[in-house]
Amino acid sequence: MDESLRRAAQEGNIVELYASIRRNGDVLRHIDEMEFVDTPLHIAAAQGCIDFAMEIMILKPSLAKKLNQEGFSPIHLAVENGHKELAVHLMQNDKSLVRVKGRKGETPLHYAITKEQNLDLLARFLEACPECIRDMTTTNRTALHIATESNRLEALQLLCRMLWKSDDCGDVVNQKDRNGDTALHMAARNNQSQILKLLLNCKADKFATNQAGSTALAVAYELNNRESINILRG
């Protein structure tokens, strides 16, 4: 990418964007042909330049699904840098962007879960693309695993409300990660009483075993997490 186009993306300068196109009508096509690259859309998303990003979406929408050399798509970068309005605009143009897997197989939904201030963005993602709740990382962790690990109770409540409306609630809640742990195992290990109760109310199977052959109750016993033991025994 030439320096003038890079600078235009950083500054959100649409006039300079079209000046670059006049100099080379194939400039965006050449960028799109590269497998892993920071596109003008990546740069604009990281900077929060909404108008510039939306102009690129009109000119070359395929750039929205490209990963850069770090394994991030433009919407990943928008979420990571706190540009929620831009992330929503990208998603409104293409709902499937919520399911783009980047580094470690994490989606923009997974990124949105980990930050407390993203609860509204998480709700918008789930409303626009309910099936994204089933997406797993490279270690087979779901959004519920991530919310539990991050101790994001409100995010987990939102996820469970979405699951209660679906037919595969139990399948998602009881998904096992690479170690065979469900979200319930993780909550028992971390002694997260409120999260344990929430998962149990959302059809979590307390008899599910991990690769070590342990149930969530057994994990709680191993660590002497008394509150978790009382909840799981009840």
C-alpha positions as CSV (number, residue, x, y, z in Angstrom):
1,M,0.0,0.0,0.0
2,D,1.4,3.4,-0.9
3,E,2.1,5.9,1.9
4,S,-0.6,8.4,0.8
5,L,-3.3,5.8,1.0
6,R,-2.1,4.6,4.4
7,R,-2.1,8.1,5.7
8,A,-5.6,8.7,4.2
9,A,-6.9,5.7,6.1
10,Q,-5.3,6.8,9.4
11,E,-6.8,10.3,9.0
12,G,-10.1,9.2,7.5
13,N,-9.4,11.3,4.4
14,I,-11.9,10.2,1.8
15,V,-10.7,12.9,-0.7
16,E,-7.2,11.4,-0.6
17,L,-8.7,7.9,-0.9
18,Y,-10.2,8.8,-4.3
19,A,-7.0,10.6,-5.3
20,S,-5.2,7.3,-4.7
21,I,-7.8,5.5,-6.9
22,R,-7.3,8.0,-9.7
23,R,-3.6,7.4,-9.6
24,N,-4.1,3.6,-9.7
25,G,-7.6,2.3,-10.5
26,D,-6.5,-1.2,-9.3
27,V,-5.1,-0.2,-6.0
28,L,-7.8,-1.8,-3.9
29,R,-7.9,-4.9,-6.0
30,H,-4.1,-5.4,-5.6
31,I,-4.5,-5.1,-1.8
32,D,-7.4,-7.6,-1.9
33,E,-5.2,-10.1,-3.8
34,M,-2.7,-10.3,-0.9
35,E,-3.5,-13.1,1.6
36,F,-2.6,-11.4,4.9
37,V,-2.3,-7.6,4.9
38,D,-3.2,-4.5,6.7
39,T,-5.8,-3.0,4.3
40,P,-7.0,0.6,4.4
41,L,-10.1,-0.8,6.1
42,H,-8.0,-2.4,8.9
43,I,-6.2,1.0,9.5
44,A,-9.5,3.0,9.5
45,A,-11.1,0.5,11.9
46,A,-8.2,0.7,14.3
47,Q,-8.4,4.5,14.2
48,G,-12.2,4.6,14.4
49,C,-12.7,6.5,11.1
50,I,-16.3,5.5,10.4
51,D,-17.0,7.5,7.2
52,F,-13.7,6.3,5.6
53,A,-14.5,2.7,6.6
54,M,-18.0,2.8,5.2
55,E,-16.6,4.2,1.9
56,I,-14.2,1.2,1.6
57,M,-17.1,-1.1,2.4
58,I,-18.9,0.3,-0.7
59,L,-15.9,0.2,-2.9
60,K,-14.4,-3.2,-1.8
61,P,-16.6,-5.1,0.7
62,S,-14.4,-8.2,0.5
63,L,-11.7,-6.4,2.5
64,A,-13.9,-6.6,5.6
65,K,-13.2,-10.4,5.9
66,K,-9.4,-10.2,5.4
67,L,-7.0,-10.9,8.2
68,N,-3.9,-8.9,8.7
69,Q,-0.5,-10.3,9.5
70,E,-1.5,-10.4,13.2
71,G,-4.6,-12.5,12.5
72,F,-7.2,-9.7,12.9
73,S,-10.0,-8.6,10.7
74,P,-11.1,-4.9,10.6
75,I,-14.1,-5.6,13.0
76,H,-11.7,-7.3,15.4
77,L,-9.6,-4.2,15.5
78,A,-12.7,-1.9,15.9
79,V,-13.8,-4.0,19.0
80,E,-10.3,-4.2,20.4
81,N,-9.8,-0.5,20.2
82,G,-13.2,0.5,21.6
83,H,-14.7,1.8,18.4
84,K,-18.1,0.2,19.1
85,E,-20.1,2.4,16.7
86,L,-17.8,1.5,13.8
87,A,-18.1,-2.2,14.7
88,V,-21.9,-1.9,14.6
89,H,-21.7,-0.2,11.2
90,L,-19.5,-2.9,9.8
91,M,-21.8,-5.6,11.2
92,Q,-24.9,-3.9,9.7
93,N,-23.3,-4.0,6.3
94,D,-22.5,-7.7,6.7
95,K,-23.8,-9.7,9.6
96,S,-21.5,-12.6,8.9
97,L,-18.5,-10.4,10.0
98,V,-19.5,-11.3,13.6
99,R,-18.4,-14.9,12.9
100,V,-15.0,-14.1,11.2
101,K,-12.4,-16.2,13.0
102,G,-9.1,-14.5,13.7
103,R,-6.1,-15.4,15.8
104,K,-6.7,-18.5,18.0
105,G,-10.1,-18.9,16.2
106,E,-11.6,-16.0,18.2
107,T,-14.5,-14.1,16.7
108,P,-15.4,-10.4,17.3
109,L,-18.1,-11.8,19.6
110,H,-15.4,-13.4,21.7
111,Y,-13.5,-10.1,21.8
112,A,-16.6,-8.2,22.9
113,I,-17.2,-10.5,25.8
114,T,-14.0,-9.8,27.6
115,K,-14.5,-6.0,28.2
116,E,-17.1,-4.8,30.6
117,Q,-18.0,-1.7,28.5
118,N,-18.9,-3.8,25.5
119,L,-22.2,-5.3,26.9
120,D,-24.3,-3.2,24.5
121,L,-22.1,-4.2,21.6
122,L,-22.4,-7.9,22.6
123,A,-26.2,-7.5,22.6
124,R,-26.2,-6.0,19.1
125,F,-24.0,-8.9,17.8
126,L,-26.2,-11.5,19.3
127,E,-29.4,-9.9,18.0
128,A,-28.0,-9.6,14.5
129,C,-26.4,-13.0,14.3
130,P,-27.8,-15.4,17.0
131,E,-25.9,-18.4,15.6
132,C,-22.6,-16.8,16.5
133,I,-23.0,-18.0,20.0
134,R,-22.1,-21.5,18.8
135,D,-18.7,-20.5,17.4
136,M,-15.6,-22.1,19.0
137,T,-12.0,-21.1,19.3
138,T,-9.1,-23.3,18.3
139,T,-9.2,-24.8,21.8
140,N,-13.0,-25.5,21.4
141,R,-14.0,-22.8,23.8
142,T,-17.3,-21.1,23.3
143,A,-18.5,-17.7,24.3
144,L,-19.7,-19.2,27.5
145,H,-16.2,-20.5,28.4
146,I,-14.8,-17.1,27.6
147,A,-17.4,-15.2,29.7
148,T,-16.8,-17.6,32.6
149,E,-13.0,-17.4,32.4
150,S,-13.2,-13.6,32.3
151,N,-15.7,-13.6,35.2
152,R,-18.1,-11.6,33.1
153,L,-21.4,-12.3,34.8
154,E,-23.5,-9.8,32.9
155,A,-22.2,-11.0,29.6
156,L,-23.0,-14.6,30.6
157,Q,-26.5,-13.6,31.6
158,L,-27.0,-12.1,28.1
159,L,-25.6,-15.2,26.5
160,C,-27.9,-17.4,28.6
161,R,-31.0,-15.3,27.8
162,M,-30.2,-15.9,24.1
163,L,-29.8,-19.6,24.6
164,W,-33.0,-20.0,26.5
165,K,-34.8,-19.0,23.3
166,S,-33.0,-21.6,21.2
167,D,-33.5,-25.4,20.8
168,D,-29.9,-26.3,21.3
169,C,-29.4,-24.6,24.7
170,G,-28.0,-27.7,26.3
171,D,-25.6,-28.5,23.5
172,V,-24.0,-25.1,23.7
173,V,-23.9,-24.8,27.5
174,N,-22.3,-28.3,27.7
175,Q,-19.8,-27.9,25.0
176,K,-16.4,-29.2,26.1
177,D,-13.1,-27.5,25.4
178,R,-9.9,-29.3,24.4
179,N,-9.5,-30.4,28.0
180,G,-13.0,-31.7,28.2
181,D,-14.0,-28.9,30.5
182,T,-17.5,-27.3,30.2
183,A,-18.1,-23.8,31.4
184,L,-19.5,-25.4,34.6
185,H,-16.1,-27.0,35.3
186,M,-14.4,-23.7,34.9
187,A,-16.9,-22.0,37.3
188,A,-16.4,-24.7,39.8
189,R,-12.6,-24.4,39.6
190,N,-12.8,-20.6,40.0
191,N,-15.4,-20.8,42.8
192,Q,-17.8,-18.5,40.9
193,S,-21.0,-19.1,42.7
194,Q,-23.3,-16.8,40.7
195,I,-22.0,-18.1,37.5
196,L,-22.5,-21.7,38.6
197,K,-26.1,-21.0,39.5
198,L,-26.7,-19.2,36.2
199,L,-25.2,-22.1,34.2
200,L,-27.2,-24.7,36.1
201,N,-30.4,-22.7,35.3
202,C,-29.4,-22.8,31.7
203,K,-29.3,-26.7,31.4
204,A,-25.7,-27.2,32.4
205,D,-25.0,-30.9,33.0
206,K,-23.4,-31.2,36.4
207,F,-22.6,-34.9,35.7
208,A,-20.5,-34.1,32.6
209,T,-16.9,-35.3,33.0
210,N,-13.7,-33.8,31.6
211,Q,-10.7,-35.7,30.2
212,A,-9.5,-36.4,33.7
213,G,-12.9,-38.1,34.4
214,S,-13.9,-35.3,36.8
215,T,-17.3,-33.7,37.2
216,A,-17.6,-30.0,38.2
217,L,-18.4,-31.2,41.7
218,A,-15.2,-33.3,41.8
219,V,-13.2,-30.3,40.6
220,A,-14.7,-28.2,43.4
221,Y,-13.8,-30.9,46.0
222,E,-10.2,-31.1,44.7
223,L,-9.8,-27.4,45.4
224,N,-12.0,-27.3,48.5
225,N,-14.2,-24.7,47.0
226,R,-16.9,-25.0,49.6
227,E,-19.5,-22.6,48.1
228,S,-19.2,-24.3,44.7
229,I,-19.6,-27.7,46.4
230,N,-22.8,-26.6,48.2
231,I,-24.3,-25.3,45.0
232,L,-23.4,-28.4,42.9
233,R,-24.6,-30.8,45.6
234,G,-27.9,-29.0,45.9
